[in-house]
Amino acid sequence: MAMAQSDQFESRQPSSVEEIRKLDRSYFVKRMVGRVIVYAILIFLTMVCLLPFYSMIISATHSNSDIATKLLLLPGGQLLANYHRLMQTVNVWRGFGNSIVIAVSSTVLSLYFSALTAYGFAKYRFKGSKLLFGSVLASMMVPGQLGIIGFFQLMHGFHMLNTYWPLILPSIANAFGVFFLKQICDESITDELIEAARIDGASEVRIFHRLALPLLMPGMSALAIFFFIGNWNSFLNPLIILFDNNLQPLPVMIAMTQGSNFTDYGAQYVGVAISVVPIIIVFAILSKRIIGGLSVGSLKG
C-alpha cells in the first residue's frame, strides 16, 4: 500500500521544466483569482458600511426639498445655509461642549470603577462574592428604561435635577464593564504576581494602581470606545433630567430643530455630521487597542 502511494506521488511530480512552469502559472492564477474575490467582497462590505455616512454628509449640503424628494449622490451648495439655520435654532457648539463634559466624565468614571470592582471580584475571596457578582450580571438583564421614574424621583430627592450629576454619577456602576474586565483580571493578573508585590511591601491600593491598571489598559481602551459612544449619544436621560435648554447635550439640541409642523432636514444633517466627528476621532485613536483587548479576552484557557 505504501509503495503504491509512493508510486502515485512520484507520478504526480512534474517531469519537465515546461510542466513546472504550467504548475506555477496555474498556482499564480488561482491565487490571483482568490485575492480578487476577497478584495471585491471587502470593498463591497466597506461601501455598505460607509454608505450611511456618505449619505449623511451629502444630505447636509442640500436643501430640504431636495432631501425630501431626490436621491442625492453628489454634494450640493446649501451647506452654509443649513449651518446658519441650525445655529439660529440651537447653539450647536454649546451642546457640543455639554456632550464633551458628560461623555468624558462618565467614561473616565466608568472605566476606573469598573476596573476597581472587577479586580476586587477577581482577586479577593470573601463570603458572598459569587452571589454579589451574580447580582451584578443579573442587573444587565433589566432594561434601564424600566427604572426611569424611580430614577427621576431619586434625583429629585437628592436635589440633583437640572444638573449633570444624574448623568455622570450612575456611570460608576457599570455591570458590563465589571463583567468584561473581570475576565481579563482572571487571565492576565496572576495571584503569584500579586503575592510578589505584597512580599516587596506594596500596599493593596498601590498594587491596583501600579500593577493591575497597566495590565488592564488594552481592555479598558476597548471599553472606552463603547462607553464614550454610549454616553455621547445619550438622549433620554438628559431630556428628562435637564430642564434648561442650554445644558442639553448635542443629540437633544439636534432634536430641537424638529418642530411640530416642520422639520429642517438640512440643519439636522449638519448637526448629525458635527456630532459624529468626536466618535470618529476616539475610534481612530483607540481602535488598535480593541484588537489587543479582545485578544486578551480570547486567550481564556
C-alpha positions in Angstrom: 0.0 0.0 0.0 2.8 2.4 1.0 4.6 1.5 -2.2 1.5 2.2 -4.2 1.1 5.6 -2.7 4.7 6.4 -3.3 4.4 5.4 -6.9 1.3 7.6 -7.3 3.1 10.5 -5.6 6.0 10.1 -7.9 3.7 10.0 -10.9 2.3 13.5 -10.0 5.7 15.1 -9.9 6.5 17.3 -13.0 8.9 15.6 -15.3 10.0 18.7 -17.3 10.6 22.4 -16.9 7.5 23.1 -19.0 5.3 21.2 -16.6 6.8 23.1 -13.7 6.1 26.4 -15.4 2.5 25.3 -16.1 2.0 24.4 -12.5 3.4 27.8 -11.4 1.1 29.6 -13.8 -1.9 27.7 -12.6 -1.0 28.3 -8.9 -0.4 32.0 -9.7 -3.8 32.3 -11.5 -5.7 30.6 -8.7 -4.0 32.8 -6.1 -4.8 36.0 -8.0 -8.5 34.9 -8.5 -8.8 34.2 -4.8 -7.3 37.6 -3.9 -9.6 39.4 -6.4 -12.7 37.7 -4.9 -11.6 38.6 -1.3 -10.8 42.2 -2.2 -14.2 42.5 -4.1 -16.1 41.3 -1.0 -14.1 43.6 1.3 -14.7 46.6 -0.9 -18.4 45.8 -1.1 -18.7 45.5 2.7 -16.7 48.7 3.2 -19.0 50.6 0.8 -22.1 49.2 2.6 -20.7 50.4 6.0 -19.7 53.8 4.7 -22.8 54.5 2.7 -24.9 55.9 5.6 -22.1 58.3 6.5 -21.7 59.4 2.9 -25.5 59.9 2.5 -25.5 61.9 5.8 -22.7 64.2 4.6 -24.1 64.6 1.1 -27.6 65.4 2.5 -26.1 68.1 4.8 -25.2 70.0 1.6 -28.6 70.1 0.1 -31.9 71.9 0.7 -34.9 70.5 2.4 -36.8 70.0 -0.8 -34.0 68.1 -2.4 -33.5 65.9 0.6 -37.2 65.0 0.7 -37.7 64.4 -3.0 -34.5 63.3 -4.6 -31.9 60.5 -4.4 -28.8 62.5 -3.6 -25.4 61.2 -4.7 -23.4 64.3 -5.3 -22.6 67.3 -3.0 -24.8 70.4 -3.1 -24.3 74.0 -2.3 -26.5 74.5 0.7 -24.1 73.6 3.5 -23.5 77.1 4.9 -27.2 77.9 4.6 -28.1 74.8 6.5 -25.4 75.5 9.2 -26.7 79.1 9.7 -30.3 77.9 10.1 -29.0 75.3 12.7 -27.2 78.0 14.6 -30.3 80.2 14.6 -32.3 77.4 16.1 -29.9 76.0 18.7 -26.4 76.8 19.9 -24.8 73.6 18.5 -21.4 74.3 19.9 -22.8 74.8 23.4 -24.4 71.4 23.0 -21.1 70.0 21.7 -19.3 71.3 24.8 -22.0 69.9 27.1 -21.7 66.5 25.4 -17.9 66.5 25.8 -18.2 67.2 29.6 -20.9 64.5 30.1 -19.3 61.8 27.9 -15.7 62.3 29.0 -16.6 62.4 32.8 -18.9 59.4 32.5 -16.4 57.4 30.5 -13.5 58.0 32.9 -15.6 57.1 36.0 -17.0 54.0 34.3 -13.5 52.7 33.4 -11.9 53.4 36.7 -14.6 52.0 39.0 -15.3 49.0 36.6 -11.6 48.1 36.8 -11.6 48.5 40.6 -14.7 46.4 41.1 -13.6 43.7 38.6 -10.2 43.5 40.3 -11.9 43.1 43.7 -14.2 40.3 42.4 -11.3 38.5 40.6 -8.6 38.6 43.2 -10.2 38.8 46.6 -12.0 35.8 48.2 -14.8 36.8 50.6 -18.1 35.4 51.7 -20.9 36.1 49.2 -18.7 37.2 46.4 -20.3 34.8 43.9 -23.7 35.9 44.9 -22.8 39.6 44.6 -21.2 39.0 41.2 -24.2 37.1 40.1 -26.4 40.1 41.1 -24.2 42.4 39.0 -24.7 40.1 36.0 -28.4 39.9 36.6 -28.7 43.7 36.6 -27.6 43.6 32.9 -30.8 41.8 32.0 -33.1 44.6 33.3 -33.6 47.5 30.7 -32.7 50.8 32.2 -35.8 52.4 30.9 -37.9 50.5 33.4 -36.5 52.4 36.3 -36.6 55.9 34.8 -39.5 57.0 37.0 -37.8 55.8 40.2 -34.5 57.4 39.0 -36.2 60.7 38.5 -37.8 60.6 41.9 -34.4 59.6 43.5 -32.6 62.5 41.8 -35.4 64.9 42.9 -34.9 63.7 46.5 -31.2 64.4 46.2 -31.9 67.9 44.6 -29.8 67.0 41.6 -32.4 67.7 38.9 -31.3 70.1 36.1 -27.6 69.3 36.8 -25.1 67.0 35.2 -24.6 64.8 38.3 -27.5 62.4 37.5 -25.9 61.8 34.1 -22.4 61.3 35.4 -22.5 59.6 38.8 -24.5 56.5 37.8 -21.7 55.6 35.4 -19.7 54.5 38.5 -21.8 51.3 38.5 -21.4 49.7 35.1 -22.2 46.0 35.1 -20.9 45.2 31.6 -17.6 46.9 32.4 -17.2 44.8 35.6 -18.0 41.6 33.8 -15.7 42.3 30.8 -12.7 43.4 32.9 -13.1 40.6 35.4 -12.4 38.1 32.6 -9.2 39.9 31.8 -8.3 40.1 35.5 -8.7 36.3 35.8 -6.4 35.6 32.9 -3.9 38.5 32.9 -3.2 39.1 36.6 -1.9 36.1 38.3 -2.0 35.5 42.0 1.7 34.9 42.0 2.3 38.4 40.6 0.2 40.0 43.4 1.9 37.9 46.1 5.3 39.0 44.8 4.2 42.6 45.0 3.0 42.1 48.6 6.2 40.5 49.6 8.0 43.6 48.2 6.0 45.7 50.6 3.4 47.2 48.1 0.1 48.2 49.6 -3.2 46.9 48.1 -4.0 50.3 46.6 -0.5 50.6 45.1 -0.8 47.1 43.6 -4.0 48.0 41.9 -2.8 51.3 40.5 0.8 50.3 39.6 0.3 46.7 38.6 -3.3 45.9 37.8 -4.3 49.0 35.9 -1.5 48.9 33.3 -2.3 45.2 32.6 -6.0 46.1 32.1 -5.3 49.0 29.8 -5.9 47.2 26.5 -9.3 46.0 27.7 -10.1 49.4 29.2 -9.3 51.1 25.9 -11.7 48.8 24.1 -14.4 49.6 26.7 -13.6 53.3 26.4 -14.8 53.4 22.9 -18.2 51.8 23.7 -18.7 53.8 26.8 -17.8 57.1 25.1 -20.2 56.4 22.2 -23.0 55.4 24.5 -22.6 58.5 26.7 -22.1 60.8 23.7 -25.4 59.6 22.1 -27.3 59.7 25.4 -30.7 61.2 24.7 -33.5 60.0 27.1 -31.9 60.7 30.5 -30.7 64.3 29.6 -34.2 65.0 28.1 -35.8 64.1 31.4 -33.3 65.3 33.9 -32.3 68.7 32.3 -34.8 71.5 32.1 -32.5 74.3 30.9 -32.1 74.0 27.1 -28.6 75.5 27.4 -27.5 72.5 29.5 -28.7 69.9 27.0 -26.2 67.7 25.1 -25.8 67.8 21.4 -28.3 64.9 20.5 -31.1 66.7 22.3 -30.3 70.0 20.8 -30.3 68.5 17.3 -33.7 67.0 18.0 -34.9 70.5 18.9 -34.6 71.5 15.2 -37.7 69.3 14.6 -40.8 71.4 15.0 -44.4 70.2 15.3 -45.3 71.3 11.7 -41.9 71.5 10.0 -38.7 69.5 10.1 -35.5 71.2 8.9 -33.7 68.2 7.5 -30.7 70.1 6.2 -30.0 71.7 9.6 -30.4 68.3 11.3 -28.0 66.6 8.9 -25.4 69.3 9.6 -25.8 68.8 13.3 -25.5 65.0 13.0 -22.4 65.4 10.8 -20.8 67.5 13.6 -21.8 65.1 16.3 -20.1 62.1 14.7 -16.7 63.8 14.5 -15.7 63.1 18.1 -16.8 59.5 17.7 -14.6 59.0 14.6 -11.6 60.6 16.4 -12.0 58.5 19.5 -12.5 55.3 17.4 -9.4 56.1 15.3 -7.2 56.7 18.3 -8.3 53.6 20.3 -9.3 51.2 17.6 -5.9 49.4 17.5 -6.3 48.6 21.2 -9.7 46.9 20.6 -7.8 44.0 18.9 -5.4 43.8 21.8 -8.3 43.9 24.3 -10.3 41.3 22.5 -7.2 39.1 22.1 -6.6 39.1 25.8 -10.2 38.1 26.4 -10.0 35.3 23.9 -6.9 33.7 25.5 -9.0 32.2 28.2 -7.9 28.7 28.7 
